[in-house]
Amino acid sequence: MLCENIGVSGAHLTFAGRDVTELAEKYGTPLYLMDEDKIRDNCRIYKKAMADFFGEGSFPVFASKAACFKRIYEIMKEENMGIDLVSSGEIATAVKAGFPMENSYFHGNNKTDFDISFAMDSGVGHFMVDNMCELEAINELAGERGITQKVILRLTPGIDPHTYAAVATGKVDSKFGIAIETGQAEAFVKEAKDFENVQIVGYHCHVGSQVFNEEGNVYLEAATIMLKFFADMYHKYNVKAEILNMGGGFGVRYTDADPYMDIAGNIETLSKHIKDIAEKLEIPVPRVLMEPGRSIVADAGMTLYSVGTIKEITGYKNYVSIDGGMTDNPRYALYGSKYTVLLANKMGEECNFKADVAGRCCESGDIIQPDVMMPKPVRGDIVAVCTTGAYNYSMASNYNRVPRPAVVMLSGGEDYIAVKRETFEDLIRNDI
Ligand SMILES: *Cc1c(COP(=O)(O)O)cnc(C)c1O
């Protein structure tokens, strides 16, 4: 199976040890399932490997744009994770969940004055600064409050992992961060170090997303460039940044063709590399932060749908339409993401029917996955899409006034609602 929390019992698919057809019956479809125990396991794999190999003060920071709702922040608090935030909305959600905001890191390439003020007043620990305009605003707003704001500078090491352009963010011409190669990063530090109300505590880079073992050397390359920069700033300007934040991006298995990612192994290799380079450059070994998003929550998620129309276009192709679509999972429509799709109540039957699994929206591109092989379904069958824990709920919309599905958490054989299904009343709440 794709992941160890997916199984089969009789003709039914199981997830986190539960018969998913029973959960579909209990809560209705479409439905997001999240395996809480798996989320915690994933956090612990990162926590342990980072503490073991990088040492004290190095830890993972969950990139919460991958899955953002109150319950997630409570789990992150319980697991002692840091969190990345990218908007005032995410900050507000984390605050409501009682997350200790000193362990939060605020990203974004265009923080407004409102965002900056809101983040400071919410006690956000670190600002990930994207550009000089933003740093000036932070300096001013921190001054008004009489605080010294800790900042980490986001840099682009000029590395292009072999992934989609839409998710490759470490290139020189990226909209995020400041380029090292052009000399702009150095000019930035040179000026920023004298700002009164900010303190530069580290540097950040994020090379991209869905990166696997064989491309894992992009992290080593990025670390080399970042440490060299670190050393330059240390020796030239006496800037003693203590944190190196290597971003997120470890890949997950969407289909059986995807490799397994050795998280601990990659962290061990990276730690040796960083220690070696730091020694050669005669700088202290920095504390290392990483920002996993997808690899914390993706395989903890599954989406259930009911089959509606089955359309066979003779001589062309077949469509199996489901009661959700791009409103709850826009990722195939956005960038052709692959998914494993199963007919949850007919497991073990021969997969001899080929169809595009289509959503219900008025948009031809509303496809969850093309060319799926499955047993021929009938109306009312349950379709399960695997590995949907990342960037599904958080990217969901109300296009066509489709209410967002509920998020049901599974833990130790129990199930509970973490996010309620939206009602029609929710949809019109702000309409005057
Ligand atoms: C999106 C993002 C992450 C998380 O990436 P994943 O591929 O989900 O691990 C981490 N850091 C930054 C800055 C990001 O933009």
The ligand as an SDF file (V2000), in Angstrom:
LIG
                    3D

 15 15  0  0  0  0  0  0  0  0999 V2000
    5.6130   26.1490    1.4340 C   0  0  0  0  0  0  0  0  0  0  0  0
    6.8050   26.4150    2.2580 C   0  0  0  0  0  0  0  0  0  0  0  0
    7.2970   25.4310    3.1100 C   0  0  0  0  0  0  0  0  0  0  0  0
    6.7240   24.0360    3.1610 C   0  0  0  0  0  0  0  0  0  0  0  0
    7.0030   23.3210    2.0070 O   0  0  0  0  0  0  0  0  0  0  0  0
    6.5840   21.7780    1.9210 P   0  0  0  0  0  0  0  0  0  0  0  0
    6.9220   21.4000    0.5290 O   0  0  0  0  0  0  0  0  0  0  0  0
    5.1260   21.7180    2.1890 O   0  0  0  0  0  0  0  0  0  0  0  0
    7.3790   21.0500    2.9390 O   0  0  0  0  0  0  0  0  0  0  0  0
    8.3550   25.7550    3.9210 C   0  0  0  0  0  0  0  0  0  0  0  0
    8.9170   26.9910    3.9120 N   0  0  0  0  0  0  0  0  0  0  0  0
    8.4600   27.9620    3.0960 C   0  0  0  0  0  0  0  0  0  0  0  0
    9.1030   29.2780    3.1320 C   0  0  0  0  0  0  0  0  0  0  0  0
    7.4040   27.7080    2.2470 C   0  0  0  0  0  0  0  0  0  0  0  0
    6.9860   28.6720    1.4340 O   0  0  0  0  0  0  0  0  0  0  0  0
  1  2  1  0
  2  3  1  0
  2 14  2  0
  3  4  1  0
  3 10  2  0
  4  5  1  0
  5  6  1  0
  6  7  2  0
  6  8  1  0
  6  9  1  0
 10 11  1  0
 11 12  2  0
 12 13  1  0
 12 14  1  0
 14 15  1  0
M  END
$$$$
